[in-house]
Amino acid sequence: MPPQKIRAGLVGFGISAKVFHLPFITSLSGKYELVSILQRNGNEAREKYPSIKIVRNIDELVADPEMDLVVITTPNDTHFPYTKKALEAGKHVVLEKPFTNTTVEARQLVNIAKHSGKVLSVYQNRRYVSDFRTMKEILDKKMLGEIHEFEAHYDRYRMEARPAAWREAPLPGSGILYDLGPHIIDQALYFFGTPSSVTADIRMQRPHAKVDDYFNLWLDYGFTKVILHAGMLVREPGPRYMIQGTLGSFIKYGEDPQEARLRAGDPPVGEDWGLEAEEIFGLIHTEKDGKIIREKYPSHKGSYADYYHELYESIMNGHPVKEKPEHGFNTIRIIELAMQSHKEKRTVDCTELMDVEY
C-alpha cells in the first residue's frame, strides 16, 4: 500500500514560496500533494499551476477540509494571525522565519500549537546547508577542543533600495535583524544553547535606509563568545564562519549552492545536489592524534529537502519536531534583547528564553 500523502496549501506566491518550498512540495510527490495556493493578487500561480485551487484569502484556504498542512510564506506581519487561524482550523503549519514579530505573539503560538495537537514547525532551512552540517560534525567531535570564539557572517552588497520591498519599509518585523538574523541566531542557539547576555550594535548604514541594514551581536557564554554579523555594504566578503578553539581553528568561505541553483530554476534532484565545490571547502588547522594538521575539510552535502522529509515523519509517524515553535520563540527573544541592548547602549541579560532541547 503506497504511503499516505500530506495535502499541502501554500500561503503566498513570492520568492520564498517559489524558491524554498514549492520545489520540494512538488518534487516529493510520494509524500506531499499540492492542493491549494493563496495568491492575494495576480494570476501567476493559476497560470503555473492550472490544476491547483487558487484562493485569495486565508479564511478560504484554511476552511478547505481536504488540506492537512498550511505553509506560510507571506510578510512577517501575517505570520501570527495566519498561523493562529490555520492551527485553530485543525491544520499542521510550516511557518517561514522570523517566527513572529514579538515574543508576545510567539508565546501565543507555542501555546496554541500545544493545545491543538498539530505540528507547528519553523522553516529554519539554514540547518540544512553544507556549512552548518560540516560545523556540527566538527563541534560534535570536538576537533577544535573547547570553543572560545564562534563568528558567523551573513553579508551582502546591495547599495540600492529595492522598490516596493516591505522588508525595507519602516514596519514591524522589517529590517536585516528580522530578515537575516534568525538564520544565524538559530544556529548559535542550536550549537551553544542559551547565552547569559547579549550586546548589540544595530545601524542604518545606507543613505536611503529606513530600517536597520547592519547588525553586530555578541552573545556571551562565559568561556565562549559568539559574534553574529550581517551587513548590506560588504562588496568583498571575508570568511562566512570562523571558529576558534583551544586546539585549533576552522575557517569557512563561500556559500551552500542550493539557493543559487533554486533561484536559477534548477530542480532539486541529482547526486550533485547540495554539494559544494572543493575550492570553498573550509580550512581546518588543529591537532589530531598528536600531530598538527592544516588542510581542507570536505563539506557535507546540504539538502533543504531533508526538512520536508523530516516534517513528513513528524506529521505522519509522530516523530519529534526538529524545528520547534519554542525555537522560534527563543530567536525572537534574542532579537528583542538585541534591540534593547542597542537602544540602551549596554549589555543586557538574556532572560525569559524557553528551556527547550535543540
Residue, then its C-alpha position, 0 to 999 in steps of 0.5 A: m500500500p503506497p504511503q499516505k500523502i500530506r495535502a499541502g496549501l501554500v500561503g503566498f506566491g513570492i520568492s520564498a514560496k517559489v524558491f524554498h518550498l514549492p520545489f520540494i512540495t512538488s518534487l516529493s510527490g510520494k509524500y506531499e500533494l499540492v492542493s491549494i495556493l493563496q495568491r492575494n493578487g495576480n494570476e501567476a500561480r493559476e497560470k503555473y499551476p492550472s490544476i491547483k485551487i487558487v484562493r485569495n484569502i486565508d479564511e478560504l484556504v484554511a476552511d478547505p477540509e481536504m488540506d492537512l498542512v498550511v505553509i506560510t510564506t507571506p510578510n512577517d506581519t501575517h505570520f501570527p494571525y495566519t498561523k493562529k487561524a490555520l492551527e485553530a482550523g485543525k491544520h499542521v503549519v510550516l511557518e517561514k522565519p522570523f517566527t513572529n514579530t514579538t515574543v508576545e505573539a510567539r508565546q501565543l503560538v507555542n501555546i496554541a500549537k500545544h493545545s491543538g495537537k498539530v505540528l507547528s514547525v519553523y522553516q529554519n532551512r539554514r540547518y540544512v546547508s553544507d556549512f552548518r552540517t560540516m560545523k556540527e560534525i566538527l563541534d560534535k567531535k570536538m576537533l577544535g577542543e573547547i570553543h572560545e570564539f564562534e563568528a558567523h557572517y551573513d553579508r551582502y552588497r546591495m547599495e540600492a533600495r529595492p522598490a516596493a520591498w516591505r522588508e525595507a519599509p519602516l514596519p514591524g518585523s522589517g529590517i536585516l535583524y528580522d530578515l537575516g538574523p534568525h538564520i544565524i541566531d538559530q544556529a548559535l542557539y542550536f550549537f551553544g544553547t542559551p547565552s547569559s547576555v547579549t550586546a548589540d550594535i544595530r545601524m542604518q548604514r545606507p543613505h536611503a535606509k529606513v530600517d536597520d541594514y547592519f547588525n553586530l551581536w555578541l552573545d556571551y557564554g562565559f568561556t565562549k563568545v559568539i559574534l553574529h554579523a550581517g551587513m548590506l555594504v560588504r562588496e568583498p566578503g571575508p570568511r562566512y564562519m570562523i571558529q576558534g578553539t583551544l586546539g585549533s581553528f576552522i575557517k569557512y568561505g563561500e556559500d551552500p549552492q542550493e539557493a543559487r541553483l533554486r533561484a536559477g530554476d534548477p530542480p532539486v534532484g541529482e547526486d550533485w545536489g547540495l554539494e559544494a565545490e572543493e575550492i570553498f571547502g573550509l580550512i581546518h588547522t588543529e591537532k589530531d592524534g598528536k600531530i598538527i594538521r592544516e588542510k581542507y575539510p570536505s563539506h557535507k552535502g546540504s539538502y533543504a529537502d531533508y526538512y520536508h522529509e523530516l516534517y513528513e515523519s513528524i506529521m505522519n509517524g509522530h516523530p519529534v519536531k526538529e524545528k520547534p515553535e519554542h525555537g522560534f520563540n527563543t530567536i525572537r527573544i534574542i532579537e528583542l534583547a538585541m534591540q534593547s541592548h542597542k537602544e540602551k547602549r549596554t549589555v543586557d541579560c538574556t532572560e525569559l528564553m524557553d528551556v527547550e532541547y535543540 
